């Protein structure tokens, strides 16, 4: 500290600036959601199951916004391309080659679109909350999540079942080792059985959608309910998870993450908006218990989300 005798103490480093990113929750006609399995050796989200997505790329996405980022990253990670219904899809071999070249930065995604007169179906993306990584984490992201229904767009690529990916990264590693469509309830059951791992945002959003996408046939009413959430206070929530002060992590074995709207974060007395999280190796959650005692359709207290969390 300044003025201390022989002090070598250093100031706490400033939190990393969150990188803008986007992620797409793709829903097929069977109410299954596309999940990709991250490589256990990845620098971010190692070994976790996540929704396809990634960082805003200044070279690829400049001036086009996060919907463009979301669709490009979805294409790179899963091979699924969301374009306007009037577009004519290139052959699978052309798309596979383009996907590898774009991922390796040898080709611009915008060039693929213009060369084949493809129009991205950005209108199919429904905003479904934003999440900002806590300031204590070295690699931080500000992620806009979207939901997209496959039957409302023209999509190239697989639309159900499993697909092996093994998409190479510039350093010779593999970013995504598999992709598959799975019902959100089944995904949550696999997580609770410790067969797969999530991060808190994925668990939160899957839990929310599992309450809507019931059954194995997607219906107009279900899509309308998701649209209602997307265009209401829920869809515009910006969530900054923060550890609950005073909670005994060592004694309980779990962390308590509070979200805006919790009684400790601007919500009404008694309002709970938090998760108990048991973290495993690499920072992924191996157990989560969501505590949310309000109706996401009608009881989101928007005023609690009007102030950004202090870093």
C-alpha positions as YAML, in Angstrom:
chain: A
units: angstrom
residues:
- id: 1
  name: UNK
  ca: [0.00, 0.00, 0.00]
- id: 2
  name: UNK
  ca: [1.28, 3.54, -0.65]
- id: 3
  name: UNK
  ca: [3.14, 4.87, 2.36]
- id: 4
  name: UNK
  ca: [3.61, 1.50, 4.07]
- id: 5
  name: UNK
  ca: [7.09, 0.57, 5.16]
- id: 6
  name: UNK
  ca: [8.79, -1.52, 2.54]
- id: 7
  name: UNK
  ca: [5.39, -2.54, 1.32]
- id: 8
  name: UNK
  ca: [5.38, -4.73, -1.77]
- id: 9
  name: UNK
  ca: [1.61, -5.08, -1.84]
- id: 10
  name: UNK
  ca: [0.12, -4.53, -5.24]
- id: 11
  name: UNK
  ca: [-3.29, -3.19, -6.09]
- id: 12
  name: UNK
  ca: [-5.93, -5.70, -7.05]
- id: 13
  name: UNK
  ca: [-5.93, -5.99, -10.84]
- id: 14
  name: UNK
  ca: [-8.88, -4.47, -12.62]
- id: 15
  name: UNK
  ca: [-11.49, -6.98, -13.81]
- id: 16
  name: UNK
  ca: [-11.18, -8.06, -17.43]
- id: 17
  name: UNK
  ca: [-13.51, -6.29, -19.84]
- id: 18
  name: UNK
  ca: [-16.28, -8.69, -20.93]
- id: 19
  name: UNK
  ca: [-16.06, -9.67, -24.59]
- id: 20
  name: UNK
  ca: [-19.28, -9.25, -26.62]
- id: 21
  name: UNK
  ca: [-20.60, -12.64, -27.69]
- id: 22
  name: UNK
  ca: [-23.76, -14.33, -28.88]
- id: 23
  name: UNK
  ca: [-25.31, -17.77, -28.49]
- id: 24
  name: UNK
  ca: [-28.31, -19.45, -30.15]
- id: 25
  name: UNK
  ca: [-30.75, -21.87, -28.53]
- id: 26
  name: UNK
  ca: [-32.01, -23.79, -31.59]
- id: 27
  name: UNK
  ca: [-35.32, -25.64, -31.15]
- id: 28
  name: UNK
  ca: [-36.49, -28.27, -33.65]
- id: 29
  name: UNK
  ca: [-39.98, -29.60, -34.35]
- id: 30
  name: UNK
  ca: [-39.60, -32.26, -31.61]
- id: 31
  name: UNK
  ca: [-38.91, -29.64, -28.92]
- id: 32
  name: UNK
  ca: [-35.27, -30.71, -28.87]
- id: 33
  name: UNK
  ca: [-32.52, -28.15, -28.32]
- id: 34
  name: UNK
  ca: [-29.13, -28.14, -30.02]
- id: 35
  name: UNK
  ca: [-26.24, -28.61, -27.59]
- id: 36
  name: UNK
  ca: [-22.56, -28.74, -28.47]
- id: 37
  name: UNK
  ca: [-19.96, -30.52, -26.34]
- id: 38
  name: UNK
  ca: [-16.86, -28.41, -25.77]
- id: 39
  name: UNK
  ca: [-13.42, -29.96, -25.85]
- id: 40
  name: UNK
  ca: [-12.12, -30.76, -22.34]
- id: 41
  name: UNK
  ca: [-8.93, -28.88, -23.27]
- id: 42
  name: UNK
  ca: [-10.69, -25.69, -24.39]
- id: 43
  name: UNK
  ca: [-9.65, -22.42, -22.75]
- id: 44
  name: UNK
  ca: [-13.30, -21.51, -22.21]
- id: 45
  name: UNK
  ca: [-16.21, -23.75, -21.12]
- id: 46
  name: UNK
  ca: [-13.99, -26.85, -21.12]
- id: 47
  name: UNK
  ca: [-15.91, -30.15, -21.35]
- id: 48
  name: UNK
  ca: [-19.25, -28.40, -20.85]
- id: 49
  name: UNK
  ca: [-22.39, -28.74, -22.94]
- id: 50
  name: UNK
  ca: [-23.38, -25.32, -24.22]
- id: 51
  name: UNK
  ca: [-25.54, -23.69, -26.86]
- id: 52
  name: UNK
  ca: [-23.61, -22.89, -30.06]
- id: 53
  name: UNK
  ca: [-22.08, -19.43, -30.02]
- id: 54
  name: UNK
  ca: [-18.95, -17.38, -29.65]
- id: 55
  name: UNK
  ca: [-17.30, -13.99, -29.58]
- id: 56
  name: UNK
  ca: [-17.98, -11.01, -31.78]
- id: 57
  name: UNK
  ca: [-15.19, -11.08, -34.38]
- id: 58
  name: UNK
  ca: [-14.04, -7.65, -35.53]
- id: 59
  name: UNK
  ca: [-12.86, -9.06, -38.85]
- id: 60
  name: UNK
  ca: [-15.87, -11.24, -39.65]
- id: 61
  name: UNK
  ca: [-18.68, -9.29, -38.00]
- id: 62
  name: UNK
  ca: [-17.63, -5.62, -38.15]
- id: 63
  name: UNK
  ca: [-20.64, -3.34, -38.42]
- id: 64
  name: UNK
  ca: [-23.17, -6.18, -38.57]
- id: 65
  name: UNK
  ca: [-24.14, -6.71, -34.94]
- id: 66
  name: UNK
  ca: [-24.61, -9.68, -32.66]
- id: 67
  name: UNK
  ca: [-27.36, -11.44, -34.67]
- id: 68
  name: UNK
  ca: [-24.79, -11.83, -37.45]
- id: 69
  name: UNK
  ca: [-22.26, -13.14, -34.90]
- id: 70
  name: UNK
  ca: [-24.80, -15.60, -33.54]
- id: 71
  name: UNK
  ca: [-25.64, -17.11, -36.94]
- id: 72
  name: UNK
  ca: [-22.00, -17.23, -38.04]
- id: 73
  name: UNK
  ca: [-20.91, -18.98, -34.84]
- id: 74
  name: UNK
  ca: [-23.84, -21.40, -35.09]
- id: 75
  name: UNK
  ca: [-22.69, -22.30, -38.61]
- id: 76
  name: UNK
  ca: [-19.05, -22.70, -37.58]
- id: 77
  name: UNK
  ca: [-19.74, -24.85, -34.52]
- id: 78
  name: UNK
  ca: [-22.57, -27.05, -35.76]
- id: 79
  name: UNK
  ca: [-22.81, -26.68, -39.55]
- id: 80
  name: UNK
  ca: [-26.34, -25.34, -39.18]
- id: 81
  name: UNK
  ca: [-27.01, -22.25, -41.31]
- id: 82
  name: UNK
  ca: [-30.10, -20.11, -40.68]
- id: 83
  name: UNK
  ca: [-31.14, -18.24, -43.81]
- id: 84
  name: UNK
  ca: [-34.29, -16.60, -45.11]
- id: 85
  name: UNK
  ca: [-36.92, -18.99, -46.52]
- id: 86
  name: UNK
  ca: [-36.44, -17.49, -50.00]
- id: 87
  name: UNK
  ca: [-32.76, -18.48, -50.09]
- id: 88
  name: UNK
  ca: [-31.47, -21.45, -52.09]
- id: 89
  name: UNK
  ca: [-29.11, -23.55, -49.97]
- id: 90
  name: UNK
  ca: [-25.71, -24.54, -51.46]
- id: 91
  name: UNK
  ca: [-24.68, -28.20, -51.48]
- id: 92
  name: UNK
  ca: [-23.45, -29.85, -48.30]
- id: 93
  name: UNK
  ca: [-19.95, -30.19, -49.73]
- id: 94
  name: UNK
  ca: [-19.83, -26.46, -50.48]
- id: 95
  name: UNK
  ca: [-21.04, -25.61, -47.01]
- id: 96
  name: UNK
  ca: [-18.60, -27.99, -45.31]
- id: 97
  name: UNK
  ca: [-15.67, -26.46, -47.19]
- id: 98
  name: UNK
  ca: [-16.86, -22.92, -46.46]
- id: 99
  name: UNK
  ca: [-17.32, -23.71, -42.80]
- id: 100
  name: UNK
  ca: [-13.73, -24.89, -42.38]
- id: 101
  name: UNK
  ca: [-12.37, -21.87, -44.29]
- id: 102
  name: UNK
  ca: [-14.43, -19.37, -42.29]
- id: 103
  name: UNK
  ca: [-13.44, -20.97, -39.00]
- id: 104
  name: UNK
  ca: [-9.78, -20.72, -40.00]
- id: 105
  name: UNK
  ca: [-10.25, -17.08, -41.09]
- id: 106
  name: UNK
  ca: [-9.35, -17.95, -44.69]
- id: 107
  name: UNK
  ca: [-12.76, -16.83, -45.90]
- id: 108
  name: UNK
  ca: [-15.30, -14.24, -44.87]
- id: 109
  name: UNK
  ca: [-18.74, -15.43, -43.83]
- id: 110
  name: UNK
  ca: [-20.21, -12.43, -45.64]
- id: 111
  name: UNK
  ca: [-18.53, -13.60, -48.87]
- id: 112
  name: UNK
  ca: [-20.24, -16.98, -48.61]
- id: 113
  name: UNK
  ca: [-23.58, -15.25, -48.23]
- id: 114
  name: UNK
  ca: [-23.09, -12.85, -51.14]
- id: 115
  name: UNK
  ca: [-21.67, -15.49, -53.50]
- id: 116
  name: UNK
  ca: [-24.78, -17.65, -53.06]
- id: 117
  name: UNK
  ca: [-27.32, -14.83, -52.61]
- id: 118
  name: UNK
  ca: [-28.11, -16.05, -49.11]
- id: 119
  name: UNK
  ca: [-30.10, -13.84, -46.73]
- id: 120
  name: UNK
  ca: [-29.55, -14.51, -43.06]
- id: 121
  name: UNK
  ca: [-32.79, -14.98, -41.16]
- id: 122
  name: UNK
  ca: [-31.92, -12.63, -38.32]
- id: 123
  name: UNK
  ca: [-35.65, -12.12, -37.77]
- id: 124
  name: UNK
  ca: [-35.87, -15.71, -36.48]
- id: 125
  name: UNK
  ca: [-33.64, -14.83, -33.49]
- id: 126
  name: UNK
  ca: [-35.64, -14.07, -30.35]
- id: 127
  name: UNK
  ca: [-33.66, -12.26, -27.60]
- id: 128
  name: UNK
  ca: [-33.58, -14.43, -24.50]
- id: 129
  name: UNK
  ca: [-31.58, -12.65, -21.77]
- id: 130
  name: UNK
  ca: [-28.01, -11.41, -21.57]
- id: 131
  name: UNK
  ca: [-25.43, -12.76, -19.13]
- id: 132
  name: UNK
  ca: [-22.20, -11.09, -17.99]
- id: 133
  name: UNK
  ca: [-19.42, -13.19, -16.45]
- id: 134
  name: UNK
  ca: [-18.58, -12.16, -12.84]
- id: 135
  name: UNK
  ca: [-15.58, -9.83, -12.45]
- id: 136
  name: UNK
  ca: [-13.61, -12.44, -10.48]
- id: 137
  name: UNK
  ca: [-13.31, -14.66, -13.57]
- id: 138
  name: UNK
  ca: [-10.23, -13.98, -15.77]
- id: 139
  name: UNK
  ca: [-11.99, -14.63, -19.11]
- id: 140
  name: UNK
  ca: [-15.25, -12.68, -19.18]
- id: 141
  name: UNK
  ca: [-18.07, -12.52, -21.69]
- id: 142
  name: UNK
  ca: [-21.16, -10.40, -22.22]
- id: 143
  name: UNK
  ca: [-23.39, -12.88, -24.02]
- id: 144
  name: UNK
  ca: [-26.65, -12.18, -25.81]
- id: 145
  name: UNK
  ca: [-28.70, -15.38, -25.93]
- id: 146
  name: UNK
  ca: [-31.28, -15.97, -28.63]
- id: 147
  name: UNK
  ca: [-33.91, -18.63, -29.34]
- id: 148
  name: UNK
  ca: [-34.62, -19.78, -32.92]
- id: 149
  name: UNK
  ca: [-37.25, -22.27, -34.10]
- id: 150
  name: UNK
  ca: [-36.13, -24.37, -37.06]
- id: 151
  name: UNK
  ca: [-39.58, -24.62, -38.59]
- id: 152
  name: UNK
  ca: [-39.69, -20.83, -38.94]
- id: 153
  name: UNK
  ca: [-36.55, -20.57, -41.04]
- id: 154
  name: UNK
  ca: [-34.70, -22.22, -43.92]
- id: 155
  name: UNK
  ca: [-31.86, -24.19, -42.35]
- id: 156
  name: UNK
  ca: [-28.98, -26.08, -43.91]
- id: 157
  name: UNK
  ca: [-27.49, -28.86, -41.81]
- id: 158
  name: UNK
  ca: [-28.77, -31.54, -39.47]
- id: 159
  name: UNK
  ca: [-31.98, -30.91, -37.57]
- id: 160
  name: UNK
  ca: [-32.20, -33.85, -35.15]
- id: 161
  name: UNK
  ca: [-30.15, -36.63, -33.60]
- id: 162
  name: UNK
  ca: [-26.39, -36.65, -33.00]
- id: 163
  name: UNK
  ca: [-23.52, -35.37, -35.10]
- id: 164
  name: UNK
  ca: [-19.78, -35.70, -34.51]
- id: 165
  name: UNK
  ca: [-17.98, -32.42, -35.11]
- id: 166
  name: UNK
  ca: [-14.31, -32.35, -34.10]
- id: 167
  name: UNK
  ca: [-13.94, -28.88, -35.55]
- id: 168
  name: UNK
  ca: [-10.23, -27.94, -35.58]
- id: 169
  name: UNK
  ca: [-8.98, -24.74, -34.00]
- id: 170
  name: UNK
  ca: [-6.09, -22.60, -35.28]
- id: 171
  name: UNK
  ca: [-3.80, -24.11, -32.62]
- id: 172
  name: UNK
  ca: [-4.50, -27.63, -33.87]
- id: 173
  name: UNK
  ca: [-6.91, -28.51, -31.11]
- id: 174
  name: UNK
  ca: [-10.62, -29.24, -31.32]
- id: 175
  name: UNK
  ca: [-13.21, -26.73, -30.25]
- id: 176
  name: UNK
  ca: [-16.40, -28.76, -30.47]
- id: 177
  name: UNK
  ca: [-16.22, -32.54, -30.26]
- id: 178
  name: UNK
  ca: [-19.91, -33.33, -30.78]
- id: 179
  name: UNK
  ca: [-23.31, -31.77, -31.35]
- id: 180
  name: UNK
  ca: [-26.76, -33.19, -30.76]
- id: 181
  name: UNK
  ca: [-30.41, -32.33, -30.41]
- id: 182
  name: UNK
  ca: [-31.87, -33.29, -27.04]
- id: 183
  name: UNK
  ca: [-35.08, -32.42, -25.23]
- id: 184
  name: UNK
  ca: [-34.38, -29.85, -22.47]
- id: 185
  name: UNK
  ca: [-35.92, -32.11, -19.82]
- id: 186
  name: UNK
  ca: [-33.66, -34.98, -20.86]
- id: 187
  name: UNK
  ca: [-30.63, -32.68, -20.84]
- id: 188
  name: UNK
  ca: [-31.47, -31.60, -17.29]
- id: 189
  name: UNK
  ca: [-31.90, -35.23, -16.22]
- id: 190
  name: UNK
  ca: [-28.48, -36.08, -17.68]
- id: 191
  name: UNK
  ca: [-27.00, -33.11, -15.83]
- id: 192
  name: UNK
  ca: [-28.59, -34.14, -12.53]
- id: 193
  name: UNK
  ca: [-27.19, -37.66, -13.08]
- id: 194
  name: UNK
  ca: [-23.76, -36.04, -13.54]
- id: 195
  name: UNK
  ca: [-23.48, -37.40, -17.10]
- id: 196
  name: UNK
  ca: [-22.91, -33.91, -18.56]
- id: 197
  name: UNK
  ca: [-21.97, -30.51, -17.18]
- id: 198
  name: UNK
  ca: [-23.39, -27.02, -17.72]
- id: 199
  name: UNK
  ca: [-22.57, -23.49, -16.71]
- id: 200
  name: UNK
  ca: [-25.23, -21.61, -14.71]
- id: 201
  name: UNK
  ca: [-26.67, -19.65, -17.69]
- id: 202
  name: UNK
  ca: [-27.30, -22.84, -19.68]
- id: 203
  name: UNK
  ca: [-28.97, -24.50, -16.69]
- id: 204
  name: UNK
  ca: [-31.11, -21.42, -16.06]
- id: 205
  name: UNK
  ca: [-32.30, -21.13, -19.66]
- id: 206
  name: UNK
  ca: [-32.86, -24.86, -20.14]
- id: 207
  name: UNK
  ca: [-34.92, -24.94, -16.95]
- id: 208
  name: UNK
  ca: [-37.01, -22.02, -18.21]
- id: 209
  name: UNK
  ca: [-37.61, -23.63, -21.60]
- id: 210
  name: UNK
  ca: [-38.29, -27.10, -20.16]
- id: 211
  name: UNK
  ca: [-41.37, -25.63, -18.49]
- id: 212
  name: UNK
  ca: [-42.69, -24.49, -21.87]
- id: 213
  name: UNK
  ca: [-41.49, -27.03, -24.42]
- id: 214
  name: UNK
  ca: [-43.31, -30.01, -22.97]
- id: 215
  name: UNK
  ca: [-43.95, -33.08, -25.07]
- id: 216
  name: UNK
  ca: [-42.24, -34.16, -28.27]
- id: 217
  name: UNK
  ca: [-44.13, -32.00, -30.75]
- id: 218
  name: UNK
  ca: [-43.56, -28.27, -30.97]
- id: 219
  name: UNK
  ca: [-46.83, -26.34, -31.08]
- id: 220
  name: UNK
  ca: [-47.84, -22.81, -32.12]
- id: 221
  name: UNK
  ca: [-48.88, -22.11, -28.52]
- id: 222
  name: UNK
  ca: [-45.45, -23.07, -27.21]
- id: 223
  name: UNK
  ca: [-43.70, -20.86, -29.76]
- id: 224
  name: UNK
  ca: [-46.00, -17.98, -28.84]
- id: 225
  name: UNK
  ca: [-45.20, -18.39, -25.15]
- id: 226
  name: UNK
  ca: [-41.47, -18.25, -25.92]
- id: 227
  name: UNK
  ca: [-42.03, -15.16, -28.07]
- id: 228
  name: UNK
  ca: [-43.95, -13.57, -25.19]
- id: 229
  name: UNK
  ca: [-40.97, -14.10, -22.89]
- id: 230
  name: UNK
  ca: [-38.52, -12.88, -25.53]
- id: 231
  name: UNK
  ca: [-40.37, -9.62, -26.18]
- id: 232
  name: UNK
  ca: [-41.22, -8.97, -22.53]
- id: 233
  name: UNK
  ca: [-39.22, -8.06, -19.44]
- id: 234
  name: UNK
  ca: [-37.68, -11.54, -19.26]
- id: 235
  name: UNK
  ca: [-36.06, -11.39, -22.70]
- id: 236
  name: UNK
  ca: [-34.38, -8.06, -21.94]
- id: 237
  name: UNK
  ca: [-32.94, -9.11, -18.57]
- id: 238
  name: UNK
  ca: [-29.20, -8.47, -18.21]
- id: 239
  name: UNK
  ca: [-27.93, -10.84, -15.53]
- id: 240
  name: UNK
  ca: [-24.73, -10.22, -13.58]
- id: 241
  name: UNK
  ca: [-24.24, -13.22, -11.24]
- id: 242
  name: UNK
  ca: [-22.70, -12.29, -7.90]
- id: 243
  name: UNK
  ca: [-21.71, -14.44, -4.92]
- id: 244
  name: UNK
  ca: [-23.99, -14.04, -1.92]
- id: 245
  name: UNK
  ca: [-22.01, -12.14, 0.75]
- id: 246
  name: UNK
  ca: [-21.38, -14.07, 3.93]
- id: 247
  name: UNK
  ca: [-22.24, -17.48, 2.53]
- id: 248
  name: UNK
  ca: [-20.00, -20.26, 3.89]
- id: 249
  name: UNK
  ca: [-18.80, -21.98, 0.71]
- id: 250
  name: UNK
  ca: [-16.38, -24.32, 2.52]
- id: 251
  name: UNK
  ca: [-18.97, -25.35, 5.05]
- id: 252
  name: UNK
  ca: [-21.78, -26.02, 2.57]
- id: 253
  name: UNK
  ca: [-19.76, -27.15, -0.45]
- id: 254
  name: UNK
  ca: [-21.66, -24.91, -2.81]
- id: 255
  name: UNK
  ca: [-21.65, -21.31, -3.98]
- id: 256
  name: UNK
  ca: [-24.75, -19.12, -3.97]
- id: 257
  name: UNK
  ca: [-25.01, -16.89, -7.03]
- id: 258
  name: UNK
  ca: [-27.55, -14.10, -6.83]
- id: 259
  name: UNK
  ca: [-29.13, -12.45, -9.86]
- id: 260
  name: UNK
  ca: [-30.76, -9.07, -10.35]
- id: 261
  name: UNK
  ca: [-34.28, -9.12, -8.91]
- id: 262
  name: UNK
  ca: [-33.26, -11.19, -5.87]
- id: 263
  name: UNK
  ca: [-34.14, -9.58, -2.54]
- id: 264
  name: UNK
  ca: [-30.42, -8.87, -2.10]
- id: 265
  name: UNK
  ca: [-30.15, -7.37, -5.59]
- id: 266
  name: UNK
  ca: [-32.94, -4.80, -5.82]
- id: 267
  name: UNK
  ca: [-35.92, -7.16, -5.64]
- id: 268
  name: UNK
  ca: [-38.84, -7.04, -3.23]
- id: 269
  name: UNK
  ca: [-38.43, -8.57, 0.25]
- id: 270
  name: UNK
  ca: [-38.73, -12.34, 0.03]
- id: 271
  name: UNK
  ca: [-38.03, -12.37, -3.71]
- id: 272
  name: UNK
  ca: [-35.56, -15.11, -4.65]
- id: 273
  name: UNK
  ca: [-33.60, -15.05, -7.88]
- id: 274
  name: UNK
  ca: [-30.48, -17.09, -7.25]
- id: 275
  name: UNK
  ca: [-28.82, -20.46, -7.73]
- id: 276
  name: UNK
  ca: [-26.95, -22.83, -5.48]
- id: 277
  name: UNK
  ca: [-24.04, -24.02, -7.60]
- id: 278
  name: UNK
  ca: [-21.66, -26.90, -7.03]
- id: 279
  name: UNK
  ca: [-18.65, -26.22, -9.25]
- id: 280
  name: UNK
  ca: [-16.44, -28.92, -10.70]
- id: 281
  name: UNK
  ca: [-13.05, -28.89, -12.43]
- id: 282
  name: UNK
  ca: [-12.63, -26.13, -15.01]
- id: 283
  name: UNK
  ca: [-15.38, -24.00, -13.54]
- id: 284
  name: UNK
  ca: [-18.34, -25.90, -15.01]
- id: 285
  name: UNK
  ca: [-21.22, -26.70, -12.69]
- id: 286
  name: UNK
  ca: [-21.79, -30.30, -11.61]
- id: 287
  name: UNK
  ca: [-24.89, -29.37, -9.62]
- id: 288
  name: UNK
  ca: [-27.31, -26.43, -9.69]
- id: 289
  name: UNK
  ca: [-30.46, -25.66, -7.73]
- id: 290
  name: UNK
  ca: [-32.33, -22.68, -9.19]
- id: 291
  name: UNK
  ca: [-34.36, -20.66, -6.68]
- id: 292
  name: UNK
  ca: [-36.78, -18.39, -8.54]
- id: 293
  name: UNK
  ca: [-40.08, -17.77, -6.76]
- id: 294
  name: UNK
  ca: [-41.77, -15.48, -9.27]
- id: 295
  name: UNK
  ca: [-43.58, -15.87, -12.60]
- id: 296
  name: UNK
  ca: [-41.20, -15.06, -15.46]
- id: 297
  name: UNK
  ca: [-44.16, -14.08, -17.65]
- id: 298
  name: UNK
  ca: [-45.74, -11.51, -15.37]
- id: 299
  name: UNK
  ca: [-43.65, -10.86, -12.26]
- id: 300
  name: UNK
  ca: [-40.20, -9.80, -13.45]
- id: 301
  name: UNK
  ca: [-39.39, -6.60, -11.55]
- id: 302
  name: UNK
  ca: [-37.87, -4.61, -14.38]
- id: 303
  name: UNK
  ca: [-36.64, -1.84, -12.09]
- id: 304
  name: UNK
  ca: [-34.17, -4.28, -10.51]
- id: 305
  name: UNK
  ca: [-32.44, -4.68, -13.88]
- id: 306
  name: UNK
  ca: [-32.16, -0.97, -14.67]
- id: 307
  name: UNK
  ca: [-28.84, -0.51, -12.88]
- id: 308
  name: UNK
  ca: [-25.75, -2.42, -14.10]
- id: 309
  name: UNK
  ca: [-23.87, -4.32, -11.45]
- id: 310
  name: UNK
  ca: [-20.75, -2.60, -10.12]
- id: 311
  name: UNK
  ca: [-17.47, -4.13, -11.24]
...
